[in-house]
Amino acid sequence: MRILLILVVAIGFYIIIREIYVKNCFKNLSSEVAFDKKAVFQGEYCKVKVCLTNKKLFPLWWIVVRYKLSKNLVFVEEGDLQKGHDNYRTEGFYLRSYEKVTREYTLLGERRGYYEIKELELLSGDLFGDTRLIKRYTNDAVLYVYPQIVPIEEISLLFNKINGEIIAKKQLLEDPFQLRGIREYSPFDSMKTINWKATAKSGELKVNQFDTTSSVGITILLNVEKYNEFDDINLLEKGISIAASLANEFIKRGMDVELISNGRNDATGEALEVEAGSYAEKNREVYEALAALNISNKEFGLVDLLNSNLTYHRKNRVIVIVSHYYSPEAVEIFSLKLREGYSLRWIVPKMKDEGKIFEGLEEFIVGM
């Protein structure tokens, strides 16, 4: 009889504790999954932190945090175990009263991309598992994996050609009566633009910047249209790396850079466009846009990309098209705009044998 009484009391006590646990499990409980960096380049590492904080007297017997992470972010500690699959992560915790627990893992940014952890799912229950508790929390973790940057040695000939055209256009169009400001000297500046007074004051070569009668700089048109779904994705990624590398070199030299693509920017939900400019944060803006570029989500085709952007207000810019894909109609537009006096270059990553379609235009085509 005594044993039965003890059993009844124990069961009753457990039921009371369970009810208290069920009602209070997720109260004063905070959870967060966060990256330790906002951005890394492809092939670099960062860390992801999983943090749970129990801000109450009542301990949590067990609690599981679940979240989803792209397969392109590889958990270094696990190596090949989870390669090729999106990571549905499951983390088990026991939390004492007023305890905070943080776990940290190293991630490899294996592929360019824009990665989010927008939701966490928390699961708990009683000791015997006959009661399940689930709650979803919003989360705000974002990581940009920037494209690989091509060494300047690999694009130096192309860069120097384009840079020469831009300098020639600027010299023709600069208004010597409209001083815009002063900046550091670069090897491509004319000696005539050196501001000797500012140079003497700072101890470093400084040059005048003049307003131009028209916008002068480089516009990069990056195409993501493909021949078919079996196209080599690495060709598209190579084109993105080339676009990022060119933009980087010109921005470092104070050039005006504009970037436009027919692929969708996953961060904004719109076709990618980085407005022309040469300000200090332009590099980051270009890198973030290219990281978030979705090559599987084309907003419009190459022909529309050319028709809508090879327009009169860009006639004084050097326009670089980066596209492994080409069609007779697109090449005809390219040829027509050359005859109209536009400064154009077409970069073709791994040009196919049928590059004969560019016959007579070889001077303006760059195979890489």
C-alpha positions in Angstrom: 0.0 0.0 0.0 2.9 2.4 0.9 4.5 1.6 -2.5 1.3 2.4 -4.3 0.9 5.6 -2.4 4.5 6.7 -3.2 3.9 5.8 -6.8 0.7 7.9 -6.9 2.4 10.9 -5.3 5.4 10.6 -7.7 3.0 10.5 -10.7 1.1 13.4 -9.4 4.2 15.4 -8.7 5.5 14.6 -12.2 2.2 15.7 -13.8 2.3 19.0 -11.9 6.0 19.6 -12.9 5.2 18.6 -16.5 2.3 21.1 -16.7 4.6 23.9 -15.3 7.2 22.9 -17.8 4.8 22.9 -20.7 3.5 26.4 -19.8 6.9 27.9 -19.1 9.2 26.1 -21.5 9.6 28.9 -24.0 9.0 31.8 -21.7 12.1 34.1 -21.2 14.0 32.0 -23.6 16.0 33.6 -26.4 17.7 31.9 -29.3 20.0 33.2 -32.1 22.1 31.8 -34.9 24.6 34.3 -36.3 27.6 34.5 -38.5 30.7 36.2 -37.1 31.3 38.1 -40.4 29.0 39.9 -42.8 31.0 38.7 -45.8 33.9 36.5 -47.0 35.4 35.8 -50.4 34.8 32.4 -52.0 37.2 29.9 -50.4 37.5 31.8 -47.1 36.3 30.8 -43.7 33.9 32.3 -41.1 32.1 31.0 -38.0 28.5 30.4 -37.2 27.3 30.7 -33.6 24.3 29.0 -32.0 23.2 30.7 -28.8 20.4 29.8 -26.3 19.7 31.8 -23.2 17.4 30.6 -20.4 16.3 33.8 -18.5 14.2 32.1 -15.8 14.6 30.0 -12.7 13.0 26.9 -14.3 15.7 24.7 -16.0 15.0 23.2 -19.4 15.4 19.4 -19.4 16.2 19.2 -23.1 15.7 21.5 -26.0 16.6 21.1 -29.7 17.4 24.0 -32.1 16.8 23.3 -35.8 17.7 25.5 -38.8 18.5 25.2 -42.4 21.8 26.3 -44.1 22.9 26.0 -47.7 25.1 23.1 -48.8 27.5 25.7 -50.2 28.6 26.6 -46.7 30.6 23.5 -45.5 31.0 22.7 -41.8 34.8 22.2 -41.7 34.6 19.9 -38.6 32.4 17.5 -40.5 34.3 17.5 -43.8 32.5 15.5 -46.6 29.8 14.1 -44.4 27.2 16.7 -45.4 28.6 17.8 -48.8 25.9 17.9 -51.5 23.0 18.4 -49.2 21.4 21.4 -47.6 22.3 21.4 -43.9 19.3 20.8 -41.8 21.1 21.3 -38.5 19.9 19.9 -35.2 21.5 21.1 -32.0 20.6 19.5 -28.6 20.9 21.5 -25.4 20.3 21.2 -21.6 19.9 24.6 -19.9 20.1 25.3 -16.2 18.5 28.2 -14.5 19.6 31.6 -16.0 22.2 29.9 -18.2 23.5 30.9 -21.6 25.1 28.3 -23.9 26.9 29.2 -27.1 28.3 26.7 -29.7 30.6 27.8 -32.5 31.4 26.0 -35.8 33.8 26.9 -38.7 32.3 27.3 -42.1 34.0 27.3 -45.5 32.4 29.5 -48.1 32.6 27.0 -50.9 30.5 28.9 -53.5 29.6 32.5 -54.2 26.2 33.3 -52.8 23.8 35.2 -50.5 23.0 33.0 -47.5 20.3 33.6 -44.9 19.1 31.9 -41.8 15.6 33.4 -41.4 13.9 30.9 -39.1 14.8 28.7 -36.1 12.6 25.9 -34.8 12.8 25.0 -31.1 11.6 21.6 -29.9 11.2 20.4 -26.3 9.0 18.1 -24.2 8.7 16.1 -21.1 11.2 13.6 -19.8 9.4 10.6 -21.3 8.7 12.2 -24.7 4.9 11.9 -24.6 4.5 15.7 -24.8 6.1 17.6 -27.7 6.5 21.4 -27.7 7.4 23.3 -30.9 8.0 27.0 -31.4 9.4 29.0 -34.3 11.5 32.1 -34.0 12.5 34.6 -36.6 16.2 34.9 -37.1 18.2 37.6 -39.0 21.6 36.1 -40.1 23.0 37.0 -43.5 26.3 36.1 -45.1 27.7 37.3 -48.4 30.2 35.0 -50.1 31.9 37.2 -52.7 33.1 35.9 -56.0 36.7 34.9 -56.5 38.9 37.8 -57.7 41.0 37.1 -60.8 44.7 38.1 -60.3 45.4 41.4 -62.1 48.1 39.6 -64.1 45.4 37.5 -65.9 43.4 40.5 -67.0 46.2 43.2 -67.3 46.1 43.4 -71.1 42.3 43.8 -71.1 42.4 46.2 -68.2 45.0 48.4 -69.8 43.1 48.6 -73.1 39.9 49.6 -71.4 41.7 52.0 -69.1 43.4 53.7 -72.1 40.0 54.3 -73.7 38.5 55.7 -70.6 41.4 58.1 -70.0 41.2 59.3 -73.7 37.5 60.0 -73.3 38.0 61.8 -70.0 40.6 64.1 -71.5 38.4 64.9 -74.4 35.3 65.6 -72.2 36.8 67.1 -69.0 35.8 70.7 -68.4 38.9 72.4 -67.0 36.7 75.2 -65.5 34.7 72.8 -63.3 37.0 71.5 -60.5 35.2 68.7 -58.7 37.8 67.9 -56.0 41.3 66.5 -55.3 42.4 62.9 -55.0 45.5 60.8 -54.7 47.6 60.4 -57.9 47.5 57.1 -59.8 49.9 55.9 -62.5 47.3 56.6 -65.2 46.9 60.3 -64.4 48.3 63.0 -66.6 51.1 65.2 -65.1 49.0 68.2 -66.2 46.4 67.3 -63.5 48.8 67.4 -60.6 47.8 69.9 -57.9 51.2 71.0 -56.7 49.9 73.1 -53.8 47.9 70.2 -52.4 50.9 67.9 -53.1 53.3 70.2 -51.1 50.9 70.4 -48.2 50.2 66.6 -47.9 53.6 65.3 -48.9 51.9 63.0 -51.4 51.1 63.5 -55.1 47.6 64.9 -55.5 45.6 65.5 -58.7 42.7 67.7 -59.6 39.4 66.0 -60.5 37.3 67.8 -63.1 33.6 67.5 -63.9 33.0 66.1 -67.4 30.5 67.3 -69.9 29.2 63.7 -69.9 29.4 60.6 -67.7 32.7 58.9 -68.4 33.7 55.5 -67.0 33.1 51.8 -67.5 29.7 50.0 -67.7 29.8 46.2 -67.2 26.9 44.3 -68.7 26.9 40.8 -67.2 24.7 38.2 -68.9 23.4 35.1 -67.3 21.4 33.8 -70.2 22.4 30.2 -71.2 22.2 28.1 -74.3 20.4 25.4 -72.3 20.1 24.0 -68.8 23.2 21.8 -69.4 25.5 24.8 -69.8 28.6 24.6 -67.6 27.8 26.6 -64.5 31.5 27.3 -64.0 31.5 29.4 -67.2 28.9 31.7 -65.6 30.9 31.8 -62.4 34.0 32.7 -64.3 32.2 35.6 -66.0 31.1 36.8 -62.6 34.7 36.7 -61.3 35.9 38.6 -64.3 33.2 41.3 -63.8 34.1 41.6 -60.1 37.8 41.8 -60.9 37.5 44.5 -63.5 35.2 46.5 -61.3 37.6 46.2 -58.4 40.6 47.4 -60.4 38.8 50.4 -61.8 37.2 51.4 -58.5 40.7 51.3 -56.8 41.9 53.8 -59.4 39.0 56.2 -58.8 37.1 55.3 -62.0 33.4 55.6 -62.4 32.0 52.0 -62.5 28.5 50.8 -63.3 27.3 47.2 -63.2 24.1 45.8 -64.8 22.9 42.2 -65.2 19.8 40.4 -66.4 20.1 38.0 -63.4 18.1 38.6 -60.2 19.7 40.0 -57.1 18.4 37.6 -54.4 18.9 40.3 -51.7 16.5 42.8 -53.5 14.4 40.5 -55.6 15.0 42.6 -58.7 17.4 42.6 -61.7 20.9 43.4 -60.6 22.0 47.0 -61.0 24.7 48.9 -59.3 24.5 52.6 -60.2 27.5 54.4 -61.7 29.9 55.9 -59.1 33.4 55.8 -57.8 32.9 56.4 -54.0 34.7 54.5 -51.3 32.0 52.0 -50.6 31.5 51.1 -54.3 33.6 48.0 -54.1 31.5 46.5 -51.3 28.3 47.4 -53.2 29.6 45.6 -56.3 30.8 42.5 -54.4 27.5 42.2 -52.5 25.4 42.5 -55.6 27.5 39.8 -57.4 27.4 37.6 -54.4 23.6 37.8 -54.4 23.3 37.3 -58.2 21.0 34.3 -59.0 22.2 32.8 -62.3 19.2 30.5 -62.4 16.7 33.4 -62.3 17.0 35.4 -65.5 14.9 38.5 -65.7 15.3 38.9 -69.5 17.5 37.8 -72.3 20.9 39.0 -73.6 19.3 40.8 -76.6 17.0 42.8 -74.2 20.0 43.5 -71.9 21.9 45.0 -74.9 18.9 46.9 -76.4 18.0 48.5 -73.1 21.5 49.6 -72.0 23.4 50.4 -75.2 21.7 53.8 -75.3 22.8 57.3 -76.1 23.5 58.5 -72.5 26.2 55.7 -72.3 27.9 56.6 -75.6 30.8 58.3 -73.8 31.4 55.3 -71.5 33.4 52.1 -72.3 30.9 49.3 -72.2 32.2 45.8 -71.4 29.8 42.8 -72.1 30.6 39.6 -70.2 28.8 36.7 -71.6 29.7 33.1 -72.6 26.4 33.0 -74.5 26.0 34.7 -77.9 23.5 34.7 -80.7 23.4 36.1 -84.2 20.9 38.8 -83.1 23.0 39.8 -80.1 26.2 40.0 -82.3 24.3 42.1 -84.8 23.3 44.6 -82.1 27.0 44.7 -80.9 28.2 45.3 -84.5 25.6 48.0 -85.1 26.6 49.9 -81.9 30.3 49.7 -82.9 29.4 51.4 -86.2 27.5 54.1 -84.3 30.6 55.0 -82.4 30.1 53.2 -79.1 33.3 51.9 -77.2 32.5 48.2 -76.7 34.4 45.1 -75.6 32.9 41.6 -75.4 34.5 39.1 -73.0 33.6 35.5 -73.8 34.7 33.0 -71.1 35.9 29.9 -73.0 34.8 30.8 -76.5 33.4 27.9 -78.6 34.7 26.9 -82.0 31.7 28.7 -83.6 33.3 31.9 -82.5 33.3 32.6 -86.3 30.1 34.4 -85.7 32.4 37.3 -84.5 34.2 37.4 -87.8 35.4 40.9 -88.6 34.9 41.9 -84.9 38.0 40.2 -83.5 39.5 43.4 -82.3 36.6 44.0 -79.9 36.3 40.3 -78.7 38.2 38.9 -75.8 38.2 35.1 -75.2 39.3 34.1 -71.7 
